[in-house]
Every structure is written in structure tokens, then in C-alpha cells.
Amino acid sequence: MEITRRLFSYSNAISLHVPGHHGYSIGSLQLPIHHDMTEITGLDDYHHAEEVIADSQRNLSRSEQYEARYLVNGTTVGILSVIYAHKKKSHKKVAIMRNAHKSVFNALDLTGTEAIILPMTVSDKINQYVGIDELNIKAKPELDDVDIAVLTYPNYYGETFDIKGAIDFFHGQGIEVLVDEAHGAHFDISPQFPTSSLNDGADYIVQSYHKTLPALTMGSVIHMNKNSLLLKEVYDYLAILQTSSPSYLILSSLEQAHEFYSHYNDEVFHEKRQALLHALRHFEVIEVQDPLKVVLKKSGYSGEELKTLLEEQEIYIELSNYDSILLVLPLWHEGDTYPFNELLRRLKRIGLEDREPLELPHPLNVNEGVYSPVKGGYQEVLLEEGVGQRVYHALIPYPPGIPYVLPGERLSEAHVKVLSAYQNVHGIIDGKITIIDER
Ligand SMILES: Cc1ncc(COP(=O)(O)O)c(C=O)c1O
């Protein structure tokens, strides 16, 4: 009963992290456990929807130009399906951004597809990958061999870039665009929030409803432009890659989250957000384009230390990194049951001291490149011993799940320093990594 007991131990916890229902306190989800059902008479077959699921999915569509489908295996399965569909029809490459989620790299590995890595821009505010360096891609002959681009918009931290410019650019080259909008399911919820790439003609858009809207974890939505070239193949792969026992609880939560999205009034949200930012004034508060995301820093403190200070008050955040932490705010609304006043009380108890600033972290690699699935054998070595070697399995701090060192890239001392600041890095087990066996 380890998992169950541990889950019960969080009964006093306050959530500033996904999922977007924040401990069932946002939205008014109705999810009685007896709604966990199967395809009995009167319900519908998810993989061959003709009745209630089909009707519900028609309402889910956010625009005439798009068909929308519920996903019960997260945005991950939407990304996998589009890349599999692409492989089925084309021998060309995929263009990706360096901050692609690991599901993109997994899809490339599984389908044996090569990718070109686009040159990136990094945000001044928080030193994270944010967009494409368009000046550097305009004249790329490598794009002649690409027919789909996968763009991450927004980044994990809620920063946006000119997605319309990027989509128009790729379309101008005859390249379709899949937008990984995992962190933007709530976009367009009101004029104060960024807009979705649905407005900009993206061909495929995948949104993790569960991250920012009140839906159960694993609940996502794919929107497909009715003119997209891979429409039929994507449906085929969604049926192959998703479970044959889809959860009605997830489907129902997605439907309710969509209803919430469609009728949301953001007045209470902005009032509470202002009150929260005031309560956080002893931190360095960094606001990004998406008001739902807040980054906190404090001179001389590592992200891990800041996270611990909050956890001592049983406030749990989305992630910590080298020198900052990320909060995902709830979409507060009239009548929500989120313990907001208690959050303010707990924040008041946190004491911070003046410290010398930390050394600046290693600058991110913004260069273009090529990603080829790595083949052959590997060796295991301690992280520090891997300096100068080419890594076999990607090194991926989790969260955010964005590879910091890609397979085939050479590990540097600066990489080791940054990776050591993360508690959980996929690709490091018992302090060891894998390197390509070049003996
Ligand atoms: C940018 C990005 N894309 C895709 C995913 C996968 O989404 P899901 O958890 O809905 O499968 C994540 C998850 O963290 C993500 O951060």
C-alpha cells in the first residue's frame, strides 16, 4: 500500500503545480468513481465513436477549420501519432526545436527518423529556450529535405514567440507544422492570455488539458486542420498507440474541462494573482507572457533551496532548476475551493536572507544541428567521468522533460555542473550515465 499511503500524506498540501484542477479545487468536476465504465449499451466506442463521444468531440472543436479528438494517453500520444503518420507517408526529415519534449525524440527513435535541429533563441528573463532564430533559418538548404516541423509553443515556463511568423515561414516552404501546445490548453481563455496557434493555421496542435485546465492527468486534446495531409494516418496511429480500454473518467473530465474553458470569467483570477505576487515580493518575481506561470528567484539561492523552503510549508511547486522555481497558478474563479488564504498565510512564514549571487549558469546551446537516432553499444560511466564523451541516452532533467544533452552530443564540464543541480535527471541512474561505446 505504499503508493496509496503516500498519496494520503499530502492531504494538507497546497498545489502550485499541474494538474490544473489543483487538488479538485478548480472547476466543479463531477467524477464519481462509478462513472469508470466501459462500452456498455448507450455508451460509445472511443476508437469508433458514433454516439456520445462523437457528439462531445464535435463541441470540443475550437474552430470550424479543425477537428478535435480526446486523447487518453496525454499529449505524448498525439506527438507520437503525428510523427508515425509522417513516417508512413514520407521519407523526409522532421525539423525540431532544441526544447522539444522527450516524446518527440522517442518518436524519432521509434520511427528511425532523422531531424534537423533549428537554431534557437533564449529568453533574456529566465535563460530558457523560447523560439526559433528566424534570421538564421531563412536560407537553410537543409529544409529542402524536411516536410514537417514540430514547434514547442509556449515553452514550459509560459514564454511565447511569434508562432504565426514561424508557421507562415514553414508553410511558405511547403512544410506542415505540428505545434506542441502542451502548456497552452488554456490559451484564448480570455483576452489577457496568449492566443493559441489554432488561430495561426497550424496543421496539428496538441494540448495537455490536464496541465492547466481542470481535467484528469493524461487527458489531452488534438486539434487537426481539416486540410492537413496526414489526417487519416494520424487517426490510424491514435487507435494503435492508445489503450483499448479508454477511461470514461478521463473523457468526462475533458468534456467538463472544455465546458469550464468555454465559460471562464477571469476577473477573480487576476485579483488573486495580484495578491499572490504581493505576498511573494521578497522573492525576485519574474512574469512571463502567460499569466498562469510565475518564476521565482532569490539572489544566492539555488532552485532546490527555494523549493525546500516552500515544501517546509507544504506548498508544492511545478519544478526547480539551477537558480529558480516555476509556479503553475490555478485558474481561480468565483466559487473555487482552492485554499488561497491559507497559501498567503504559509508564504508569510518563509524567511529569506541576503546572499551573494550564484555564479551564472552555463549558456544554452543555441546552434542548429542534426538529430539521428543513436545505434550500436554503450558503456556506463559516472557522470563526471563522461566529460568529453558522446552520450548514448539523452540527459533529461525531469521536470521539465526537455533533453539538456542529446544523444550523440559531447558532455562538457559545464553540463555536469548544471545537471548536478537537478534532483531527477532521466539518463542518470545511481550517478551513472551511458556513453557511446567508441572503443
Ligand atoms: C512541452 C511538452 N510537450 C509534451 C509533453 C507531454 O505531455 P503529456 O504529459 O500530456 O503526455 C510535456 C509534458 O510535460 C511537455 O512539457
The ligand as an SDF file (V2000), in Angstrom:
LIG
                    3D

 16 16  0  0  0  0  0  0  0  0999 V2000
    6.4850   20.5790  -23.9380 C   0  0  0  0  0  0  0  0  0  0  0  0
    5.7900   19.2760  -23.5840 C   0  0  0  0  0  0  0  0  0  0  0  0
    5.2820   18.5230  -24.5640 N   0  0  0  0  0  0  0  0  0  0  0  0
    4.6410   17.3640  -24.3120 C   0  0  0  0  0  0  0  0  0  0  0  0
    4.5140   16.9010  -23.0230 C   0  0  0  0  0  0  0  0  0  0  0  0
    3.8070   15.6040  -22.7860 C   0  0  0  0  0  0  0  0  0  0  0  0
    2.5210   15.8680  -22.3540 O   0  0  0  0  0  0  0  0  0  0  0  0
    1.5950   14.7730  -21.6450 P   0  0  0  0  0  0  0  0  0  0  0  0
    2.0530   14.6910  -20.2210 O   0  0  0  0  0  0  0  0  0  0  0  0
    0.2180   15.3420  -21.7720 O   0  0  0  0  0  0  0  0  0  0  0  0
    1.7700   13.4870  -22.3760 O   0  0  0  0  0  0  0  0  0  0  0  0
    5.0280   17.6520  -21.9680 C   0  0  0  0  0  0  0  0  0  0  0  0
    4.8990   17.1550  -20.5830 C   0  0  0  0  0  0  0  0  0  0  0  0
    5.4440   17.6660  -19.6470 O   0  0  0  0  0  0  0  0  0  0  0  0
    5.6920   18.8610  -22.2490 C   0  0  0  0  0  0  0  0  0  0  0  0
    6.2420   19.5980  -21.2760 O   0  0  0  0  0  0  0  0  0  0  0  0
  1  2  1  0
  2  3  1  0
  2 15  2  0
  3  4  2  0
  4  5  1  0
  5  6  1  0
  5 12  2  0
  6  7  1  0
  7  8  1  0
  8  9  2  0
  8 10  1  0
  8 11  1  0
 12 13  1  0
 12 15  1  0
 13 14  2  0
 15 16  1  0
M  END
$$$$
